[in-house]
Amino acid sequence: MDINTIVKRAAQEVKDGQIINLGIGLPSQIVKYIPASIDVMVHSENGVLGVNKQAREEQVETDLIDAGGSYITTRPGASFFDSAVSFAIIRRSKLNVSFMGAFEVDAEGNLANWKIPGKFSPGIGGAMELAQKTNNVIVLSTHRDKSGRSKIKRRCTLPLTAERCVTRIITDMAVIDVTENGLVLREIAHSYSIDDVINATEAPLIITASVTKF
């Protein structure tokens, strides 16, 4: 499994002129693969618009961190504001795309990404509002968990972050769209077959004649 496969494919979803939010974990790595030719503003819910790449040791400004606590750099035109403004941007649906990690996603586009019962969680944080208020929510995740179980479920079993919010799922095996008719397989990773993806996915998949490789 190559985590970079997920992140590189997700970076292709970023379009010129967008305002996007990159969640903690895999999504935060997307910024490394956005081409310089694409003009995009990255929002962080702790009060930054214009996040750039993570800071190298010699670039660290201790006041500049993203929502995950990593030191960041900023691009020209970046701005800083308080939490009220930051969440007003989210709540008024000003973000074009939110990229989020997941413990589970299901066939209805329900998302569980904040709590595993019995394990410590700092709380749901901004994930709930990002998932509810962004019209395009793209999930980045490994296709299976460490025990080999599918993370793409018929129905989520973990506490939900938000209902019916996910539009697209990108994993190390596939790109899958959430539609009114169910989960549609759009692309498969170059090292897998359609049968591999079907066998690794608990939820039923709709297979079309236009499935491509990435």
N, C-alpha and C positions, 0 to 999 in steps of 0.2 A: 504494500500500500504506500503510495506516494502522496503525502499531504499537499505538496506543491501542485500536484495535478488539480486538486480542488480549487486552490487559491488562484492559480493561473487561469482556469476556466471561468471562475467567478469574475475576474478582472475584465473579461470580455463583455460583461453585462453593463459596464460603466460607459456612459455616453457623454459626449461633449456638452458642457453647460449645465450638468446636473448638480444637485445638492444631495449628498448621500451621507448615511451614517454607517460606520463600521463597528460591529459589535466586538465584544471581548473574545479572544481566542483566534480561531482561524480567520474570521473576517478582518481583524486588524492587520493582517498580513497583505491584504489586497493592495494597499497603497504602494507596495514595492513593485507591483506589476502593471500599474496604470501608465500607459505611454505618455511621454512628455508632451505629445501633440494634443492630448485631451485636456481641456480646461475644466476642472471639476473642483467643487468646494466640499471638503469633508467636514461634517459636523460631529462634534463630540458633546454628549449631553451634560458634561461637567462645565461647559461654557466656552467652547472654542468653535469657530467656523473658519476653516482654512488649514486643517491639520495636514502636515506633510509627512515625510518618512520618520520612523523612529530615530531618535538622536544617537549618534555615535558618542563614545565616551568624552571626546574633546568638545562636543556640541551641547552637552547637557546643561539645560537651564532648569534648576530645581523647581521652579514655579510652573513649568510647562509639562503637563502630563495629560494622557488621554483617560477615558473612563475606566480603563483597566489598570491605571497606575503606571503605565510605561512612559518614559521620557520621550517627548516628541519634538519635532521641528515644525515650523509653520511656513506657509507659502506667502508670497507678496499679496497684500490685500486681506490678510487674516484679521479677524476681530475677536474680541473677548467680551463676555457678558456674564451676568449672574444666572442662577438656576431658573428664575422666573422667566427670563427672556428665552433661555435655552429650551425650556419645556413649552413655551408659547409657540416656538418654531415647530415643535413636534405636534402639539395639539391642534394647530391650525393646518396641519397636513402640508407643510411647506417642503418636506423632504420628498425627493423623487423616488429614492430607493433606500431601504434599510436592509443591510446584510447581517444575518444573525446566525449564531450557532444553535445546535439543538441536541437534546437528549433523545427526543422522539418527535416525529411528525406523522400525521395520519392521513387517511384517504380524503378527509374533509378539509384538509388544510389547517387543522388544529395544531398548535405548537406547545411543546413542553420543553423548556430550556433553563429552568431556574432552580428546581428542587428535586432531589432524590431522597425519598423518605429514609430517615435513619442516618443521613449524612449532613454535615454542617452546610448551611447556605447563608450568605450574608443578607439575603432578601431578594425580592423580585426586581428591585431597582427600577431603572427606566425601561427595561425590556417590555413590560406590559404595555406602556403607552406607545413605544415605538412600533410594536406589533399591531396595536389597535388603530393607530392613526396614520400609518404610512400605507399608501395605496399599493405599493409594490414591495413585498417582503420576500427576500430571497434567502433561503436557508443553506448554509454550508455545513456539511457533516460527513463523517465516515459513514459508509452504507450500513455497516454492522458494528455492534459494540465489541468490547474486548473479549466477550464470551462467544462471539460469533452470531449473536442474535440480531435480527433485522431492527434497524432504528426507524424504518418506514412502516408504520403499523396500520392495521385495519382501523384501530381506534387507540388513541393514546391511553396509556395506563398510569402515567405520572401526572402530578398536578399541572394543570394547564397554565401557560403564560397568557394566551389569548385564543379565542375560538375563530376558526375559518379565516385566518389572516394570511397564510402562506400562499404565494403565487407560483414560486418555482423552487425546486430542491436540486442542489448540486452536490454530488458525492464523488468519491474516488472511483465509482463505477458508472455513474449515469447522470444525466440531466432529465428531470421529471417535472412536468407542469401539473399544477392542481387546477382542474376544470370542474364545471358543474356535473360532468358525466363521470368523473373519477380522475385517477392519476394517469397521465399520458406520457409514455416514454418518448423523449425527443432525441436524445443522444446517448451513446455508450462510449466508455473509455476504450482506447485502442487495444488494450490487452484483454478485453472481455467480449463475450458474445451476448446476444439477447437472452439466451437461455440462462447464462450465468446470472444476469441481473434479475430475471424472473425468480430463479431459485433462491436468491439472496434477499428477496423482498417479501415481507409478510402480506402487505396490501396487494390487491389485484392491480395489474397494470394493463392499460390499453395500449396495444401495439399497432402502430400505423406503418404504412409502406415507406414512410419518409425518414425513418430512424437513421441518423448519421453517426460518424465517429468523431471523437475529440481527443 
